Amino acid sequence: MIYSFLTRLARFLTFVLLGRNFQLRGTDNVPRTGPLLIVSNHVGGVDPALIGGWTPRPVWFMAKAELFRNRFSGVIMRAYHAFPVVRHSADRKALRLAFSLLGSGRAVVLFPEGHRAEDARLHRAEPGAGFIARHSGAPLVPIGITGSDRVLGRHQVLPRRAPVGMVFGKPFSLPEVNRDGSRMDHQQSADFLMTKIAELLPLENQGEYAQPRTQSEAM
């Protein structure tokens, strides 16, 4: 009940703050039932609110443990279906919870980079993201977000109006092997997730996962 209220509040605030500056596409790509792992870039402080508010089904977030140190913010985070994960470590408690949620048919949101990108460009993913995606066995849906860094950046206290885009890509699965036939390791799996996110972003935001343009696109 609290989660439903918070997601509706997120939508209301999106209308109030962004209005027509918010462009949402691809919600039909999100399976309405069954286990689902959603992978997204992370460029602004409002990203979790946007994802929770506009994904057409309830979602659970893997969020950095530092966000739960403050009692008040921790309560809000948990009410918004977020649970803590210790970054750069094999956090077994967080992994068990993520796999349990997926095993019961829930949707879990993962930011493969493990942090917010201050330059709004894609950075190298954490190998743990590949581990989760590989071992969950769940279908994956990518999200590409642009412009939210200008709404609420790391050093901003109050949000401001700016054009924001959020695109849900088509569901996909991880391939078993690389193009050369070798088996994908965790880092390569994580990198594959990021290429799917990069496909949804403008070239200037693709960062380390910039997609080479074809000759027809360059003309």
Backbone as a ProteinNet text record, in pm:
[ID]
protein_1_A
[PRIMARY]
MIYSFLTRLARFLTFVLLGRNFQLRGTDNVPRTGPLLIVSNHVGGVDPALIGGWTPRPVWFMAKAELFRNRFSGVIMRAYHAFPVVRHSADRKALRLAFSLLGSGRAVVLFPEGHRAEDARLHRAEPGAGFIARHSGAPLVPIGITGSDRVLGRHQVLPRRAPVGMVFGKPFSLPEVNRDGSRMDHQQSADFLMTKIAELLPLENQGEYAQPRTQSEAM
[TERTIARY]
83.3	0	86.8	190.7	281.1	355.3	397.9	468.7	380.1	254.8	162	147	137.3	126.7	251.9	368.2	493.7	511.9	470.7	484.4	386.7	267.9	173	223.5	285.5	345.4	457.4	537.8	646.1	590	480.8	418.4	365.4	299.6	245	356.5	466.1	577.5	643.9	642.3	695.3	614.5	482.7	396.3	420.2	430.3	445.9	581.1	686.9	822	864	831.4	881.6	776.3	653.9	548.4	584.4	572.9	602.4	751	833	976.9	1012.6	917.4	943.6	890.4	979.1	944.2	965.7	857.8	861.3	826.4	909.9	884.7	914.4	847.2	880.3	819.8	721.7	664.6	601.4	560.1	502.9	606.9	734	839.7	855.3	788.6	804.2	703.9	749	656.4	582.5	452.4	370.9	377.9	419.3	427.8	558	592.4	709.6	835.8	940.5	1066.9	1124.1	1183.6	1238.8	1352.2	1463.9	1576.1	1586.3	1565.9	1572.6	1708.9	1779.8	1913.2	1909.3	1964.1	1953	2081.7	2104.6	2210.6	2159.5	2249.5	2211.9	2287.3	2214.3	2280.8	2228.8	2110.4	2053.2	1986.7	1972.3	1914	1768.6	1699.4	1558.1	1536.3	1641.9	1626.6	1543.7	1573.2	1491.7	1344.3	1316.8	1177.9	1108.7	1178.5	1121.3	1097.6	1194.6	1181.1	1067.2	1063.2	955.7	819.4	813.8	686.8	631.3	718.9	672.4	690.7	754.6	756.7	617.4	557.9	418.4	399	477.1	460.1	547.4	519.4	605.2	747.3	843.8	984.4	1054	1162.2	1248.3	1386.4	1450.2	1577.7	1693	1804.4	1929.7	1997	2013.1	2065.6	2187.2	2280.1	2402.7	2372	2445.9	2418.6	2430.3	2511.4	2531.5	2400.6	2306.5	2180.1	2091.6	2123.7	2040.2	2095.5	2206.6	2267.7	2182.8	2116.8	2025.3	1892.4	1843.4	1724.1	1602.9	1583.9	1466.9	1473.6	1589	1600.6	1593.8	1644.2	1638.1	1495.1	1410.1	1269	1201.5	1228.9	1169.5	1218.3	1349	1405.5	1340.3	1324.9	1265.9	1118.5	1049.9	909.7	896.9	1002.2	1002.6	1062.3	1063.1	1110	1259.6	1338	1483.2	1544.2	1650.6	1723	1872.9	1947.8	2089	2180.1	2281.6	2387	2520.1	2615.8	2749.8	2825	2860	2924.7	3066.3	3113.9	3249.4	3274.8	3169.6	3185.4	3083.8	3108.9	3011.5	2913	2816.3	2718.3	2616.5	2640.5	2557.9	2414.4	2395.4	2259	2178.9	2238.8	2169.9	2146.3	2243.8	2228.3	2117.4	2112.3	2005.9	1868.6	1856.5	1728.3	1690.9	1788.9	1762.1	1716.6	1786.4	1749	1615.2	1587.4	1458.7	1343.9	1362.4	1258.3	1234.2	1343.7	1330.1	1267.5	1305.3	1250.3	1101.2	1051.1	907.3	832.1	900.4	832.9	828.7	917	918.7	1016	1007.6	1098.1	1199.6	1327.2	1435.2	1511.1	1541	1615.4	1760.8	1850	1993.6	2061.6	2149.4	2232.9	2370.8	2401.7	2525.4	2653.8	2652.6	2774.1	2802.1	2700.2	2718.1	2725.4	2708.5	2716.3	2652.7	2628.8	2575.7	2688.7	2666	2767	2750	2844.1	2831.7	2842.5	2906.5	2920.3	2810.9	2712.3	2597.6	2637.5	2756.9	2804.7	2818.6	2809.2	2821.8	2966.1	2979.5	3109.8	3113	3229.2	3245.2	3156.7	3087.1	2998	3076	3013.8	3071.3	3047.2	3145.5	3125.5	3012.6	2981.9	2872.2	2739.6	2722.1	2598.3	2585.6	2698.2	2697.3	2668.7	2722.5	2697.5	2548.4	2486.1	2343	2260.3	2289.5	2213.5	2229.3	2351.4	2378.3	2309	2316.4	2267.1	2118.6	2060	1916.8	1832.7	1881.6	1805.1	1681.9	1665.9	1546.7	1563.7	1454	1462.2	1511.5	1574.2	1629.5	1563.3	1542.1	1491.8	1582.9	1638.1	1724.4	1643.4	1695	1640.4	1753.2	1724	1817	1756.3	1826.2	1776.6	1871.1	1814.4	1893.1	1831.7	1917	1872.1	1843.7	1831.5	1797	1909.4	2032.2	2143.8	2124.7	2046.4	2020.9	1901.8	1825	1711.9	1759.3	1837.4	1889.4	2025.9	2128.8	2265.1	2315.3	2439.3	2494	2500.4	2527.7	2545.5	2426	2312.1	2191.8	2105.4	2042	1949.1	1805.6	1774.3	1640.3	1639.6	1539.5	1531.3	1493.8	1528.6	1492.7	1440.7	1369.6	1307.8	1411.6	1407.6	1497.9	1437.3	1470.2	1420.5	1478.4	1392.1	1433.5	1368.7	1447	1394.5	1418.9	1321.4	1337.9	1279.8	1364.3	1325.6	1344.9	1241.4	1251.1	1282	1389.4	1423.4	1352.5	1372.7	1309.4	1375.9	1299.6	1358.5	1467.4	1567.9	1676.8	1731.3	1813.3	1881.7	2031.3	2108.2	2252.4	2292.6	2379.8	2432	2525.6	2538.6	2625.2	2773.1	2802	2942	2964.8	3090.9	3131.2	3133.1	3158.6	3160.5	3269.1	3377.6	3485.7	3462.1	3345.9	3312.6	3352.9	3429.3	3468.1	3351.1	3351.8	3243	3250.6	3138.7	3135.2	3164.6	3257.3	3277.2	3185.4	3195	3103.3	3119.7	3245	3267.1	3212.3	3235.5	3185.1	3032.6	2972.2	2826.1	2775.1	2844.6	2806.1	2821.8	2929.4	2950.7	2840.4	2793.4	2685.5	2558.6	2529.7	2414.6	2426.2	2545.8	2567.2	2552	2586.9	2568.4	2420.3	2336.6	2191.9	2138.8	2194.4	2156.8	2206.4	2330.1	2390.1	2307.2	2245.3	2163.9	2045.4	2007	1892	1931.2	2061.4	2111.6	2171.6	2171.8	2244.1	2392.9	2462.7	2604.4	2685.1	2652.4	2729.6	2714.5	2614.6	2594.1	2640.3	2687	2721.6	2855.7	2940.8	3065.2	3149.1	3187.5	3275.1	3208	3078.1	3005.5	2949.5	3020.1	2976	2963.7	2851.3	2824.3	2875.8	2958	3005	2888.4	2886.6	2778.7	2801.3	2692.3	2703.5	2717.2	2753.4	2772.4	2642.8	2528.1	2400.7	2364.9	2401.4	2373	2459.8	2580.3	2672.9	2634.4	2555	2519.5	2408.6
-120.7	0	125.9	126.6	241.9	254.5	141.2	143.8	202.5	161.1	213.7	364.8	412.9	557.7	629.2	573.1	638.2	640.9	534.8	535	634.4	644.9	744.8	886	903.9	1033.4	1065.4	966.1	986.9	1032.1	971.8	1013.2	1156.5	1186.6	1321.5	1425.6	1399	1493.3	1505.1	1395.8	1403	1502.3	1494.2	1587.4	1731	1751.1	1886.1	1945.3	1866.7	1918.5	1921.8	1816.4	1803.6	1831.1	1791.5	1812.9	1750.9	1830.3	1780.9	1760.5	1802	1778.1	1631.5	1553.3	1411.5	1329.5	1253.2	1167.7	1022.1	945.4	804.4	718.3	616.1	526.8	382.2	290.2	149	71.3	126.1	52.2	-79.7	-89.5	-215	-326.3	-291.2	-392.6	-464.7	-415.4	-472.7	-585.6	-710.7	-819.3	-789.1	-810.6	-774.2	-877	-997.4	-1102.2	-1179.6	-1255.8	-1342	-1271	-1346.5	-1286.7	-1195.9	-1085.2	-988.6	-912.3	-900.8	-820.7	-698.5	-580.5	-455.7	-392.9	-357.7	-298.4	-157.9	-62.2	77.8	152.9	256.7	351.7	439.6	515	595.2	726.8	834.4	963.4	1073.1	1055.5	1160	1102.9	1187.6	1143	1100.8	1143.1	1109	977.4	914	793.1	683.9	647.3	543	580.9	708	751.9	738.4	775.7	764	618	533.5	392.1	328	352.5	295.7	348.8	478.4	540	500.3	473	455.3	315.5	225.2	86.1	28.1	-35.2	-79.7	-206.4	-222.5	-330.5	-296.7	-348.9	-320.8	-370.3	-293.7	-331.4	-320.4	-395	-389.2	-342.9	-259.7	-198.8	-254.1	-280	-301.5	-165	-116	19.3	12	104.8	102.3	118.3	44.4	38	173.9	263.7	394.8	473.2	447.2	521.2	483.7	375	327.2	364.6	437.8	471.9	568.9	661.7	753	680.2	685.1	607.8	649.1	781.4	829.7	788.6	815.2	780	629.1	554.3	408.7	357.4	419	380	407.8	526.2	561.8	467.5	437.9	349.6	211.7	157.7	24.7	26.1	136.4	147.7	152.1	199.8	207.7	81	-27.3	-158	-161.3	-78.9	-84.4	-167.1	-238.2	-311.8	-289.8	-288.2	-247.9	-356.2	-312	-400.7	-330.2	-401.8	-348.4	-356.3	-241.5	-237.5	-294.3	-340.7	-393.7	-512.9	-588.4	-704.9	-810.9	-934.1	-1040.6	-1037.5	-948	-930.5	-1044.4	-1150.4	-1269.9	-1246.6	-1163.7	-1135.4	-1067.6	-967.6	-896.9	-989.4	-1073.2	-1165.7	-1266.1	-1318.7	-1413.8	-1349.9	-1224.5	-1156.1	-1130.3	-1086.8	-1061.3	-1189.1	-1298.9	-1424.5	-1476.8	-1452.2	-1493.4	-1416.3	-1285	-1203.8	-1249.9	-1271.9	-1317.7	-1456.7	-1540.5	-1675.6	-1679.5	-1574.4	-1567.2	-1485	-1455.6	-1389.7	-1238.4	-1176.3	-1030.1	-968.5	-836.8	-760.2	-686.4	-701.2	-638.9	-542.7	-423.9	-322.4	-321.6	-322.9	-324.7	-215.9	-139.4	-41.7	-105.1	-159.6	-237.4	-161.2	-28.1	49.6	59	38.5	40.1	177.9	283.1	419.4	514.1	637.1	739	799.1	814.2	871.3	1023	1096.2	1241.8	1308.7	1243.5	1303.4	1256.3	1181.1	1132.8	1039.3	980.5	885.9	748.2	644.1	509.4	479.5	414.9	371.9	219.7	165.4	19.1	-41.4	-147.1	-214.1	-296	-320.8	-408.8	-554.1	-642.2	-782.5	-851	-801.2	-859.6	-851.3	-747.4	-735.1	-851.3	-889.2	-1002.9	-1133.1	-1145.3	-1264.9	-1279.3	-1169.7	-1174.3	-1207.2	-1138.8	-1162.1	-1305.7	-1358.5	-1493.4	-1598.4	-1583.9	-1687.7	-1674.5	-1559.6	-1544.6	-1622.6	-1628.8	-1694.7	-1617.9	-1495.4	-1415.8	-1339.3	-1312.2	-1222.3	-1085.4	-1013.5	-881.7	-775.3	-658.9	-542.6	-424.3	-356.9	-241.2	-111.5	-15.9	119.9	216.7	313.4	423.2	553.9	623.6	750.1	862.8	972.3	1090.9	1214.2	1308.9	1439	1450.3	1339.1	1346.9	1405.1	1403.9	1465.6	1616	1675.3	1819.6	1852.7	1750.2	1771	1768.8	1667.2	1656.5	1589.6	1672.7	1623.1	1594.6	1546.9	1504.7	1617.9	1739.8	1850.6	1945.8	1903.6	1985.3	1948.8	2048.9	2026.3	2025.5	2119.9	2131.5	2090	2015.5	1976.4	2094.5	2084.1	2187.9	2122.7	2200.5	2148.6	2134.2	2020.7	1993.2	1880.9	1872.1	1761.4	1627.9	1529.9	1397.2	1292.7	1194.2	1083.4	951.2	862.2	728.4	627.8	534.8	438.7	296.8	214.7	72.3	-1.1	-78.1	-155.7	-289.7	-364.3	-495.4	-598.3	-695.6	-801.2	-876.7	-921.8	-997.4	-1097.1	-1187.1	-1285.3	-1276.6	-1317.7	-1320.8	-1438.5	-1415.9	-1529.7	-1613.3	-1737.4	-1826.8	-1802.8	-1758.5	-1746.2	-1612.3	-1573.4	-1454.8	-1486.7	-1384.1	-1404.7	-1502	-1508.5	-1600.3	-1742.6	-1765.5	-1898.4	-1926.7	-1837.1	-1856.9	-1827.6	-1891.1	-1873.2	-1735.1	-1667.6	-1534.6	-1542.5	-1458.4	-1448.6	-1339.8	-1313.4	-1218.8	-1077.6	-1035.1	-901	-888.5	-988.1	-983.8	-985.2	-1057.7	-1057.7	-920.3	-856.9	-722.2	-623	-637.8	-549.5	-567.3	-689.8	-713.8	-640.9	-642.4	-566.4	-419.8	-366.1	-223.4	-189	-281.8	-252.9	-239.6	-315	-304.3	-170	-121	11.2	118.7	101.8	200.3	218.6	111.6	119.6	215.2	243.1	329.4	474.9	503.5	636.6	707.1	839.6	913.4	880.7	897.4	863.7	933.8	1060.8	1136.2	1083.8	996.5	940.2	795	738.4	596.4	566.3	666.7	651.1	534.7	449	335.6	230.2	241.6	142.5	204.9	305.3	372.7	272.8	279.5	188.6	250	179.1	233.2	253.5	366.2	395.5	324.2	280.5	220	331.5	296	395.9	470.3	399.7	465.1	563.9	532.6	622.4	747.6	734.8	847.8	946	901.4	990.1	1086.1
0	0	0	85.5	89.6	-42.8	-98.1	-226.2	-335.3	-338.7	-438.7	-424.6	-300.8	-277.8	-327.6	-299.3	-338.4	-490.2	-558.4	-703.9	-767	-710.2	-762	-733.6	-618.8	-586.9	-685.3	-721.1	-817.3	-951.6	-995.2	-1121.5	-1112	-1000.8	-982.5	-987.4	-915.7	-913.8	-1050.9	-1127.9	-1263.8	-1346.9	-1335.5	-1408	-1362.6	-1230.3	-1176.1	-1214.7	-1198.3	-1218.8	-1365.1	-1438.5	-1574.7	-1681.5	-1654.9	-1753.8	-1887.1	-1994.7	-2128.2	-2153.2	-2058.5	-2071.3	-2049.2	-1999.3	-1975	-2090.6	-2153.7	-2266.9	-2227.3	-2230	-2190.9	-2311	-2336.3	-2449.2	-2410.2	-2476.2	-2467.5	-2352.7	-2281.8	-2168.3	-2212.6	-2339.6	-2389	-2394.7	-2384.7	-2386.5	-2253.2	-2149	-2014.9	-1993.6	-1976.3	-1944.4	-1813.7	-1813.3	-1696.7	-1585	-1614.6	-1513.6	-1530.6	-1428	-1433.3	-1388.8	-1360.2	-1316.6	-1423.6	-1379.2	-1473.5	-1407.4	-1476.9	-1430	-1520.9	-1462.7	-1537.6	-1512.7	-1619	-1606.6	-1665.4	-1592.2	-1632.9	-1605.9	-1685.6	-1650.5	-1536.6	-1475.1	-1357.3	-1364.9	-1397.6	-1416.6	-1324.3	-1265	-1179.3	-1056.6	-955.6	-829.6	-839	-945.1	-959.2	-1034.7	-1080.3	-1162	-1093.2	-967.8	-904.3	-894	-863.9	-855.7	-990.7	-1098.5	-1231.7	-1270.3	-1240.7	-1276.9	-1198.2	-1068	-987.8	-1026.5	-1059.8	-1091.9	-1227.7	-1324.3	-1461.4	-1517.3	-1444.8	-1488.6	-1465.1	-1565	-1552.5	-1470.1	-1366.1	-1268.6	-1148.8	-1030.6	-915	-936.9	-886.9	-900.2	-765	-750.4	-632.7	-676.8	-596	-633.1	-549.2	-615.7	-545.5	-532.4	-409.6	-387.1	-295.7	-316.8	-236.9	-88.5	-6.1	137.1	205.3	149.6	211.3	223.1	134.3	134.5	252.7	321.7	430.3	567.9	571	699.9	780.8	709.5	776.8	800.3	922.6	957.3	873.5	857.8	784.3	637.7	574	432.8	413.3	511.3	502.7	503	585.2	590.2	456.2	399.3	270.8	161.4	162.3	60.6	65.4	185.2	197.8	157.2	188.4	148	-3.4	-70.8	-216.6	-277.5	-198.9	-244.1	-272.8	-204.9	-221.8	-109.2	-140.2	-37.4	-56.5	53.9	45.1	-10.6	-83.2	-130.9	-107.5	-53.7	-31.7	-163.3	-217.7	-348.1	-342.9	-457.7	-474.9	-381.6	-352	-265.5	-305.3	-260	-281.4	-164.7	-172	-64.9	-73.9	0.8	-12.6	32	133.1	179.6	69.2	4.9	-103.1	-222.1	-253.4	-365.3	-338.4	-216.3	-182.9	-197.7	-151.8	-161.8	-307.3	-387.7	-529.5	-599.4	-576.6	-641.2	-588.7	-460.3	-403	-467.5	-485.5	-549.2	-692.4	-766.1	-904	-909.5	-814.5	-810.6	-783.7	-718.4	-689.3	-794.2	-906.3	-1017	-1009.1	-928	-915.3	-1015.7	-1026	-1113.1	-1026.1	-1057.5	-980.9	-1072.4	-1020	-1095.2	-1049.9	-1146.3	-1119.4	-1200.8	-1135.9	-1206.5	-1224.2	-1341.1	-1358.4	-1327.7	-1344.4	-1315.9	-1166.1	-1084.1	-939.8	-878.4	-958.5	-906	-1006.8	-962.5	-1051.2	-1134.1	-1264.1	-1352.8	-1358.3	-1299.9	-1292.6	-1428.3	-1524.6	-1657.7	-1753.6	-1700.3	-1778.9	-1892.2	-1883.5	-1983.3	-1919.7	-2001.9	-1951.3	-1910.5	-1793.7	-1743.7	-1735.9	-1715.1	-1713.3	-1605	-1639.7	-1546.1	-1444.4	-1330.9	-1229.3	-1271.2	-1253.3	-1293	-1217.3	-1095.7	-1018.7	-1091.4	-1173.5	-1250.5	-1348.3	-1409	-1499.6	-1427.2	-1306.7	-1225.5	-1196.1	-1152.9	-1119.8	-1242.8	-1353.4	-1476.2	-1524	-1515.2	-1563.9	-1478	-1346.5	-1256.8	-1225.2	-1252.7	-1224.9	-1326.5	-1450.2	-1554.2	-1597.6	-1547.4	-1577.3	-1708.3	-1777.8	-1893.6	-1848.5	-1939.6	-1907.7	-1994.5	-1934.7	-2008.7	-1976	-2077.6	-2052.6	-2047.1	-1970.8	-1967.5	-1999.1	-2084.2	-2109.6	-2062.5	-1973.5	-1918.2	-1958.6	-2003.7	-2037.7	-1972.5	-1935.3	-1888.1	-1740.3	-1669.2	-1527.1	-1443	-1495.4	-1424	-1411	-1502	-1495.4	-1405.9	-1370.6	-1279.8	-1134.7	-1102	-965.5	-971.8	-979.8	-981.4	-841.7	-834.1	-704.8	-603	-648.4	-554.2	-550.3	-608.6	-605.8	-486.2	-427.5	-317	-368	-456.8	-511.9	-658.5	-700.6	-841.8	-928.9	-1056.3	-1151.3	-1279.5	-1359.5	-1481	-1591.7	-1659.4	-1771	-1853.5	-1981	-2063.8	-2016.9	-1996.8	-1951.1	-2040.9	-2080	-2158.4	-2087.6	-2093	-2037.3	-2136.3	-2180.8	-2284.2	-2231.9	-2244.1	-2214.2	-2344.1	-2343.4	-2461.3	-2463.3	-2568.8	-2583.7	-2491.2	-2442.7	-2358.2	-2433.5	-2359.3	-2420.7	-2320.1	-2367.9	-2283.8	-2308.2	-2211.3	-2227.9	-2316	-2412.9	-2489.6	-2402.9	-2437	-2360.2	-2389.6	-2514.1	-2555.4	-2623.7	-2630.1	-2705	-2854.4	-2934.8	-3079.9	-3123.9	-3043.6	-3081.1	-3031	-2968.2	-2920.8	-2777.9	-2715.2	-2575.9	-2483	-2369	-2273.7	-2208.8	-2194.9	-2133.9	-1984.8	-1937.2	-1792.8	-1738.1	-1607.6	-1544.4	-1600	-1622.1	-1673.8	-1815.9	-1897.9	-2034.8	-2037.4	-1943.9	-1933.7	-1894.4	-1798	-1755.9	-1870.8	-1946.4	-2061.9	-2165.7	-2182.4	-2278	-2234.6	-2104.9	-2054.6	-2092.6	-2077.4	-2102.6	-2250.5	-2338.4	-2481	-2513.5	-2443.7	-2465.8	-2415.7	-2305.5	-2255.7	-2351.9	-2400.1	-2491	-2616.9	-2664.8	-2785.6	-2769.6	-2645.3	-2617.9	-2594.8	-2597.5	-2563.9	-2684.6	-2683.8	-2787.8	-2780.6	-2891.1	-2897.1	-2788.7	-2760	-2661	-2519.6	-2495.8	-2362.9	-2351.8	-2461.5	-2460.6	-2395.1	-2380.7	-2307	-2353.8	-2259.3	-2290.2	-2377.1	-2395	-2474.7	-2602.4	-2654.7	-2776.5	-2890.4	-2958.4	-3069.4	-3199.7	-3274.9	-3403	-3498.4	-3565.3	-3658.7	-3791.6	-3851.7	-3984.2	-4087.5	-4208.9	-4314	-4341.9	-4339	-4365.9	-4255.9	-4130.9	-4020.6	-4027.1	-4080.1	-4085.9	-4194.8	-4292.9	-4404.3	-4365.5
[MASK]
+++++++++++++++++++++++++++++++++++++++++++++++++++++++++++++++++++++++++++++++++++++++++++++++++++++++++++++++++++++++++++++++++++++++++++++++++++++++++++++++++++++++++++++++++++++++++++++++++++++++++++++++++++++++++++

